[in-house]
Amino acid sequence: IWNLMPQGATALKILIQKIKEESLRIYLFSNAMIFYSISVPNLEDMFQLPIERGSIKESSQTIILSKARSSKIQNLSIELMEKICRLNEQNEKLTHFYSRQRQQLLN
């Protein structure tokens, strides 16, 4: 379809570039609460983009992300997730324990 457009190859290159830039923006916004800083070379590799603009700490080649305050629902969600993970770990331990006990009884 790009061959049918005048300067279709150029339009496709621009579209791909814009998609990469927006993907990087979305990645940074969605992970800002998780990471304190992100390595610029890693971002360049992940998104195949030369990182030229932005608030970059030049000496360490990292982007410092400002921590936004978590909302109450985010904090509760994280707390719930941690409890579910602990519960899952306990279930796995119990399953392993009882399967060993059962195996010993069968032998």
C-alpha positions in Angstrom: 0.0 0.0 0.0 2.9 2.4 0.7 4.1 1.9 -2.9 0.8 3.4 -4.1 1.3 6.7 -2.2 3.4 9.5 -3.4 6.6 9.4 -1.3 5.2 6.4 0.4 8.6 5.1 1.6 9.2 8.5 3.3 5.8 8.4 4.9 6.4 4.9 6.2 9.8 5.9 7.7 8.1 8.8 9.5 5.3 6.6 10.7 7.7 4.0 12.1 9.8 6.8 13.8 6.7 8.3 15.4 5.5 4.8 16.6 8.9 4.2 18.2 8.9 7.6 19.9 5.4 7.1 21.3 6.3 3.6 22.4 9.2 5.0 24.4 7.0 7.7 25.9 4.4 5.1 27.0 7.2 2.9 28.4 8.6 5.7 30.4 5.2 6.9 31.7 4.0 3.4 32.6 7.3 2.5 34.4 8.0 5.8 36.1 6.7 4.5 39.4 8.7 1.3 39.2 12.1 2.6 38.3 14.2 5.3 39.9 16.4 5.7 36.8 16.7 4.1 33.4 19.9 3.6 31.3 19.9 5.6 28.1 21.8 2.9 26.1 19.3 0.3 27.2 16.4 2.4 26.0 18.2 3.0 22.7 18.6 -0.7 22.2 15.0 -1.6 23.3 13.4 1.0 21.0 16.0 1.3 18.3 16.0 5.0 18.7 18.8 7.5 19.2 18.0 9.3 22.4 18.9 12.9 21.9 16.4 14.9 23.7 15.0 14.9 27.2 16.3 15.3 30.8 19.4 13.1 30.7 22.1 13.0 33.4 25.1 13.2 31.0 27.7 11.8 33.4 26.0 8.4 33.9 23.9 8.3 30.8 20.7 7.8 32.8 17.3 9.4 32.8 16.1 10.3 36.3 12.4 9.7 36.8 10.6 11.8 39.3 8.5 9.8 41.7 4.8 10.6 41.5 2.9 9.9 44.7 0.9 6.7 44.5 -2.9 7.0 44.9 -4.6 5.1 47.7 -6.0 2.6 45.2 -2.5 2.0 43.8 -1.2 1.4 47.3 -4.0 -1.0 48.1 -3.5 -2.8 44.9 0.2 -3.3 45.6 -0.6 -4.5 49.1 -3.2 -6.9 47.8 -0.8 -8.2 45.1 1.9 -8.8 47.8 -0.6 -10.8 49.9 -1.7 -12.8 47.0 2.0 -13.6 46.2 2.6 -14.7 49.8 -0.6 -16.9 49.7 0.5 -18.5 46.4 4.0 -19.3 47.8 2.4 -20.9 50.9 0.1 -23.0 48.6 3.0 -24.1 46.6 4.9 -25.2 49.7 1.9 -27.1 51.0 1.3 -28.8 47.7 5.0 -29.8 47.5 4.9 -31.1 51.1 1.7 -33.1 50.7 2.8 -34.5 47.4 6.0 -35.8 49.1 4.0 -37.2 52.0 1.7 -39.0 49.6 4.6 -40.3 47.5 6.2 -41.7 50.7 2.9 -43.4 51.7 2.6 -45.0 48.3 6.1 -46.4 48.4 
